[in-house]
Amino acid sequence: MGDPLERLGSEASMATETVIKSDLCLEINPPITETVATATAEDWRRALGKVVPAVVVLRTTACRAFDTVSAGASYATGFIVDKRRGIILTNRHVVKPGPVVAEAMFVNREEIPICPVYRDPVHDFGFFSYDPSAVQFLSYEEIPLAPEAASVGLEIRVVGNDSGEKVSILAGTLARLDRDAPHYKKDGYNDFNTFYMQAASGTKGGSSGSPVIDWQGRAVALNAGSKSSSASAFFLPLQRVVRALGFLKKSIDSCTDKPKAVHIPRGTLQMTFLHKGFDEIRRLGLRSETEQVVRHASPPGETGMLVVDSVVPNGPADKHLQPGDVLIRVNGTVLTQFLNLENLIDDGVGQIVELEIERGGQPITVSVSVQDLHSITPDHFLEVGGAVIHPLSYQQARNFRFPCGLAYIADPGYMLFRAGVPRHAIIKKVANEDISCLADLISILSKLSRGARVPLEYMSHTDRHRKKSVLVTIDRHEWYAPPQLYTRNDSSGLWDVKPAIDPAAVPPSVGNNGLPICQNTTLCHHDKEPMHEVDVRGVTDTVATIEASSGGSSQNDFGSEAKKQRVEDDSSDGTVANGSLYESELKSDDAMATDNSVLREYESATALSANASLAERAIEPALVMFEVHVPPSCSLDGVHSQHFFGTGIIIYHSSNMGLAVVDKNTVAISASDVMLSFAAFPVEIPGEVVFLHPVHNYALIAYNPSAMGPASASVIRAAELLPEPALQRGDSVYLVGLSRNLQATSRKSIVTNPCAALNIGSADSPRYRATNMEVIELDTDFGSSFSGALTDEKGRIRAIWGSFSTQVKYSSTSSEDHQFVRGIPIYAISQVLEKIITGGNGPSLLINGVKRPMPLVRILEVELYPTLLSKARSFGLSDEWIQILVKKDPVRRQVLRVKGCLAGSKAENLLEQGDMVLAVNKMPVTCYNDIEAACRTLDSGSHSDENLNLTLLRQGQEMELVVGTDKRDGNGTTRTINWCGCVVQDPNPAVRALGFLPEEGHGVYVTRWCHGSPAHRYGLYALQWIVEVNGKKTPDLNAFADATKGCDYINRTSGARLSKQNIRRNSRSKTERRWLRRRHFRPLIGAIFRFAFQTKTPRV
C-alpha cells in the first residue's frame, strides 16, 4: 500500500509534492532483444546529455480545492515530448483536475509559463503546453516515448527534481511490470484498472512526472509514486500516454487560428477490476474448462484474469455486475489484460458491450452501455461563502461508493465550516428540499436571502448510513463574494467565471428583527486597475479594502452595512428607527399565544431548580452564551482560532437595544459573526461587536431585543452592576456561569487576591494580550474553560469571570496555546457603558438602526509591570519614596516599572525600559488604575492638555518627563487590504508592543496568507512588513493601495518587486527584495483570499 499524498504548503516554505502513482495496464511481453550488457558508462553519459536539457522543474499552484486536491503550491517534474508543438508530459496529480497556475524551469534556469491541456480522468498522466519560441537560450530535444522497451531487468535512470534538488539522476532496474496500482488515500486520488512497474530507485517528493529512461535516452515509463517504508518506486506504463499524445498532436495541427479543446475519447463502465492469479480465481468458483479456454487464448506466460473489485452505484455496470465476478470475454474475445479491455472500451463510447462472466461457477452474459468518462469528470464548480462545491467525480464516487454527480463539498470554506459540515461531505437537502445535483443547490440558493438560517442535511463517507442535519447561515456580512460558477475552458486552459445567481432574483436580506434589509453597497471602480472600496463585508478585485465599525467620518460603518436599516438621528431614549417595534403589532393572535405558551412552559421548567443559590437565580436572566466565528478572510490582529465559545452578561437591556459584555478571548475582533443564546429564554439571535476595549480584556456586543419576540421581555433583563466597593481579600463571592447546554452553574468562592498583576508574554503570532491589568483570583473555580461572573449573594455583578489567552513556549520552535480565567473588575466596564448610553465623545456607530456616539479611551501606550518595594530599593529607590508609596497603598507595596513602549507611540522615545514611575501629575502611583485615573482626568478637565507629567527614577536618578497620551476608540482594526492572497493591515497594538517598526517609513503588516495564492507561491507569508512596492514606500494602507494600483495584473510576465522585513528580526536588519508575480490570478469580489484564474479582463 503506497504512501498518501502529502498536503502541500506550510508557513515556512513551499513543500515539495509527494509522489503518487497511476496508469495503464501493460501486457507482459518477453524481454527485448537489447541487453543491459551493451550499455556502457559512455552510452549513459550520451543519453543523459540529451535527456537532462528536456527535463523541466514544474512549479504549480492549485488555486482552489477541487475533487481530490487541496489548494496549495508544490514542485514537480515534467519533460518535453514534442518540441515543435510545445508539449510537456507529467503526472495527472501535477496537472491537477482543478484550477492550476504553473511555470516550467529548464536546466539553464529559463522560466516559461505553461497551461494545462489535458489531464486523464483515471490514470496518472497529463499534459502542459508552452510556447516553444519562449525558450531562447537553451538547445534541447524532445524525449521519445518507447513503452515497448520496458522489460524486467532493464537498467533505467530516473531524471527529475527529486527532493527539490532541481536535477537528480537515480539508477534502478525494472523488477516488475505487473504490480497492482498503488493505493494512496481513502479519500484522495488513486489510479486503477492498470498495471504499474516497480523498481528500487528510491524516488521521493518532487520527482513526480520524471522520465524513466533507458540507455538510448528513450522514456520507457513515467515516474508516479514511491513507498516511504522502502526504496520502491512505481512507474506508469506509457501505452495510454502514447495514444493520448497522438490525439493531442492531431488537435494542435488542426488549429489554424486559435486553440480549441482537445477531445480524447475515454469510456467507462464505472467499475474496478483487479488482476488475480488463477489459483485465487479458482477459489472464486472458476470452472476448470473455462480456465483451459482462457489459458489457451491468452499470450504465453499469462498468470491470471480480471476480477470485478467494485461497482459504482447507479453506473452502467450497477445491477449487472458484482464484486467477485470473473471476466471471461468481452464482445466474444477473451480478455485478461487491462490494456486490451481499456482499448475496447475507449473505442466504444456510447455503444453496448457484451460481457461474459462467471459468478460462483455460473456463466452469465450481460450487456452494458459504455459511458463517456469525461461526462462524469467535473469541469465546473460553485463557490459560495468560501466553499467549493461541484459534482461528485468518478474518482471520489469510487472511493466513497456514492453515485456520480451528487453535490460534493471539496472545501467547506467559511459558511459550511461554521455549520460543522466537513470536507468530502455530500449535500442531500437544503431548506428541506432535496439536492440531487449542483443545479438543484444553485436553484435553492437563489431563493434564500442574505442572513437566512436554513437546515442542511449531508452525508459523509465515514458514516455513510446516517444523515446529519445542521443549520447554515447564508453569509450575513458578505465576507465572501456572491455565489460564483467557474467552468473550465479547455481551449485556453483557464476557468471562466460568471454569477451563479442573478442578483435581481435574490430575496431581500433579513436583519436581526426579521425584517428585510436594504442592500446598498457602494463600489468605486477604476478605469485601469479594478479596485473596490467596500465595507467590512465587501472586498476586492485587484486590491480590496475592508472597513469595520468605523466612526461617523467614514462612509463604511460596520454596523450600518451589517444591518442596512433606514437611519434616523440618535435619540437619547434609543427609539428604534425602522420597524423593529412593528414586529409585535404584526404578530397574529396564534403567534402570540404560542409565544406565551412557550414562555409558561420554560418558566415552569426553570422554577424546578429550587436548589439553585439566590445569586444564581438572580443572575440567570442576564446570562448569555456566545458562539463566535471568525471568517478566514478577516482573520486580523493575529486571532488564533476561527471558533470561540464563552459566557457573557447582559449589562443593558431596553426595548430597542441590548448590550452584553464578554471577554476578548471569546470576541477577539470586530470582524466576526456572533450568535447569542440566552439562558432565560430559548432563542438564538445574532449580535454585533460595538466596542473592544483597547487595554482591558472585554468586549461589548449589541443585539436587537425585538428579534427575540415580546414573550422574552419579561424573562430577560440586565444584571445589576456593583462597581463599588472594590473586592477585598477574603470576600465571599458567587461564581456563576453557563454550561454548554445553557444550564446555569454556580459555586461560592473566596477572593484570594483582588489585585493580581498579569504578565502575559507575546505569542509567536502577535495577538491581543492583556497588559496593564489587575485581575481577581479565587480559591476555587470550575476550570480554565468556564467563564461567567462574580456576584454577591444578591446576584449583583462585582466582576466578570473572563478567559485570557496565552502561549506556553516549550522551546524556540515548540509552543502551545493555553487559556486561563480570572476576574475582571466591573468598574472598567461600567464607565464605558455609561458613556455609550448617555453618548460618548467619539464617532457615531449605527446600532439597531440608531446612530449612537461611542466613547474614546485615553491611554498611555506603555507596558508596565509591578516591582516589590523591597526589590526596588536595590535599584536605588530612596526611603522617602518608599514611605510615600507605602502610605499611598499599604496593601500592594509596589512600584510600577516600564517594560516597554508601543512602537510609534508618543512615549516611545521618552521612556526607557526599567524606568520606575513614581508619580503622575505629582500624585504617587502604585497600580495601573492610578495611571488610568490620571488619563481620565485629562478628558474631564476644561483644558486641552493631552500630556502627563511623570516623575521617574532612571538608573538611580529622579527626573521629570512630560509624556503624551493617545485616544483610542473601541473599533479595533477597521481596515485591511486583501492583495494577492495575503491580508495586509496597519500594525496592530500587539505588533507595536514588540517595540519596533521598520525604518523604511514603517510599513504595512501581513497578518495572514492563503494556500494556493501568489503570496504562497512567492513566499509572502505572515509576520512580515511590506515596506516598499516597486520602489515606492508603503508606510500605511493608503500608500500601499496607491503603490499596488500601478501593477500590471493582466500581463503574465509582470510582477511586483517587494521589500519586506520579518518582525522577528532586528529593526535594523537588511530587508529582502522579491518579485511577486500575480500572473493570471484574479481575486473574487468579496473579502477572500482565494484567487481566480483569468488572464482576461474580469467579467462583469
MOPEGI-V256114 format. One record per helix or strand. SS is the DSSP state (2 for helix, 1 for strand). FROM is the first residue (numbers start at 0). LEN is the number of residues. If there is no record, write none. Layout:
# MOPEGI-V256114
SS_FROM_LEN + SS_FROM_LEN
This chain:
# MOPEGI-V256114
1_23_1 + 2_35_3 + 2_40_14 + 1_54_8 + 1_65_1 + 1_68_1 + 1_71_11 + 1_86_4 + 2_91_4 + 1_99_6 + 1_110_9 + 1_125_4 + 2_131_3 + 1_144_1 + 2_146_3 + 1_154_6 + 2_161_3 + 1_167_13 + 1_194_5 + 1_210_3 + 1_218_8 + 1_232_5 + 2_238_16 + 1_266_2 + 1_270_7 + 2_277_6 + 2_287_10 + 1_303_8 + 1_325_5 + 1_332_2 + 2_337_9 + 1_351_8 + 1_361_8 + 1_370_2 + 2_372_4 + 1_379_5 + 1_386_5 + 2_393_7 + 1_406_5 + 2_412_7 + 1_425_5 + 1_432_2 + 2_437_8 + 1_452_8 + 1_462_11 + 1_483_6 + 1_493_6 + 2_502_3 + 1_508_2 + 1_515_2 + 1_530_3 + 1_542_5 + 2_557_6 + 1_567_1 + 2_581_5 + 2_588_19 + 2_613_9 + 1_622_7 + 2_631_3 + 1_642_11 + 1_657_5 + 1_672_6 + 1_683_9 + 1_698_5 + 2_704_4 + 2_709_5 + 1_720_1 + 1_731_7 + 1_743_14 + 1_773_5 + 1_787_4 + 1_796_13 + 1_814_11 + 2_826_12 + 1_843_4 + 1_849_4 + 1_856_3 + 1_861_7 + 2_868_7 + 2_878_10 + 1_893_8 + 1_915_5 + 1_922_2 + 2_927_13 + 1_946_8 + 1_956_8 + 1_965_3 + 1_974_5 + 1_981_4 + 2_988_4 + 1_1003_6 + 2_1013_4 + 1_1023_6 + 1_1031_2 + 2_1036_9 + 1_1055_7 + 1_1071_5 + 1_1080_3 + 1_1090_3
